[in-house]
Amino acid sequence: MSMRIQTLLARGALVLAIGCGLLQPALAALPIQKWQQASGAQVWLVEAPGLPILDVEIDFDAGERRNPPEKAGLAAVTADMAGKGIEARNGEPALDENQLGEAWADLGAGFGGSAGADRMSFTLRTLTYPDLLTKAVNLAAREIGEPAFPDSVWQRDRQRMVASIREANTRPATIAGRAFAKAVYGGHPYGYETTEESLGRITVQDMREFYRLVQPCRAKVSIVGAVNRAQADQIATTMLSRLPASTCQPLAPVPEVQALGAAAERDVPFASAQAHVLIGQPGYKRDDPDYFPLLVGNYVLGGGGFVSRLNNEVRQKRGLSYSVYSYFSPGMHAGAFTVGLQTRPDQAAQAVQVSRDVVRSFVQQGPTAEELKAAKDNLVGGFALRIDSNRKLLDNVANIAWYDLPLDYLDTWTRQVEKVTAADIKAAFARKLQPDRMVTVVVGGAVAAARQ
């Protein structure tokens, strides 16, 4: 069989597996193996031999929290530009972005880089047929270790990003989100805003310097798929092999998000059919011991969709909004607690007041026995859907790796949910939320006159 035919068949198999969701089903027990390589890289592995598919995520402490304040967006554009071409090294030819895309397409595999608030991530998905796997891993190693950062591509992409920012600035949801982040996070990097001006200050040299944070000794490698430990160890070694060898020094600590000292209100006039409302404050870090009480409690408060207390009071009883929600976004630092809704501008003041009252009441009283049981039943019953594919399982393993969670975290998840009590929830919410010191942002509704 020719290589070209093998490639086409491989691509078809991968598309079928992804499109039909025919990935390795989650098992009751999910043994996670962990080890550290000589380079300092740490590896987490779940062997999933059901289908010949491999998913890999490599995370580095090079997310947006490492951005200089005057160059907001640097981490994200660096991760993106790392995939826009490969330098010629060791007798191998340079590849521009089009050639690189074609090379991945020929392998029937996918690879990409991105940066979030805390980490820069590189993800690989490929079939594990030996000829394809070796080539995919080697190509991923080149893309991680030998990015070209072509200036001409950056100049083009920067113009596209500026155009996207200008278009986003016409949307009330964007304006609300930016005002909310600035008010909640203050001067913390979580609140930095990528603007036309900050993009204009970023050069490819800035990207190269920022990319020095990407070192093997700082890598956290998560692997899920049809490989054994020896194979996984070699895959991790190869994917990191083109990065320059260096001795890791501790990175400078990033300051914590500061608690709000008082309530803050931001009313932004905007001609829109709906007023966009966001209410919240800094929440908690992912390693907080209150994680499970807050998870279960927020399902009752506003995370449970149409069965949440916010939905019952704001939508069902008063018809103020079609949907209303709340969530926590914990990370390496205290991510925001957020209540969000859209409503008619003339109803914004009432919707804000009702939402505030619901949050305040929940913090003071906690959930009822019926609400607690419904939340637990839903979370426990839906747990299998959180890990029912290689990709979802990889996301969970990568979170275990990033936050140094116990290796049996997924095996004990449902037990942790089941043991949460109403008293646990009430105490956790009282520790984390201060309803009288929250930020309220309203874009598109005149609510100042109704403030209390």
DAKA-V749738 format. One record per run of one state. SS is the DSSP state (helix for helix, strand for strand, loop for the rest). FROM is the first residue (numbers start at 1). LEN is the number of residues. If there is no record, write none. Layout:
BEGIN
ss=SS from=FROM len=LEN
ss=SS from=FROM len=LEN
END
This chain:
BEGIN
ss=loop from=1 len=2
ss=helix from=3 len=18
ss=loop from=21 len=12
ss=strand from=33 len=4
ss=loop from=37 len=5
ss=strand from=42 len=6
ss=loop from=48 len=5
ss=strand from=53 len=8
ss=loop from=61 len=3
ss=helix from=64 len=3
ss=loop from=67 len=2
ss=helix from=69 len=3
ss=loop from=72 len=2
ss=helix from=74 len=8
ss=loop from=82 len=3
ss=strand from=85 len=2
ss=loop from=87 len=2
ss=strand from=89 len=1
ss=loop from=90 len=2
ss=strand from=92 len=1
ss=loop from=93 len=2
ss=strand from=95 len=2
ss=helix from=97 len=11
ss=loop from=108 len=2
ss=strand from=110 len=6
ss=loop from=116 len=4
ss=strand from=120 len=8
ss=loop from=128 len=2
ss=helix from=130 len=16
ss=loop from=146 len=1
ss=strand from=147 len=1
ss=loop from=148 len=3
ss=helix from=151 len=18
ss=loop from=169 len=3
ss=helix from=172 len=14
ss=loop from=186 len=3
ss=helix from=189 len=3
ss=loop from=192 len=4
ss=helix from=196 len=5
ss=loop from=201 len=3
ss=helix from=204 len=10
ss=loop from=214 len=2
ss=helix from=216 len=3
ss=loop from=219 len=1
ss=strand from=220 len=6
ss=loop from=226 len=3
ss=helix from=229 len=12
ss=loop from=241 len=23
ss=strand from=264 len=5
ss=loop from=269 len=6
ss=strand from=275 len=8
ss=loop from=283 len=8
ss=helix from=291 len=13
ss=loop from=304 len=1
ss=helix from=305 len=3
ss=loop from=308 len=1
ss=helix from=309 len=8
ss=loop from=317 len=7
ss=strand from=324 len=5
ss=loop from=329 len=7
ss=strand from=336 len=8
ss=loop from=344 len=1
ss=helix from=345 len=21
ss=loop from=366 len=3
ss=helix from=369 len=13
ss=loop from=382 len=1
ss=helix from=383 len=4
ss=loop from=387 len=3
ss=helix from=390 len=13
ss=loop from=403 len=6
ss=helix from=409 len=10
ss=loop from=419 len=3
ss=helix from=422 len=11
ss=loop from=433 len=2
ss=helix from=435 len=3
ss=loop from=438 len=1
ss=strand from=439 len=5
ss=loop from=444 len=4
ss=helix from=448 len=3
ss=loop from=451 len=2
END
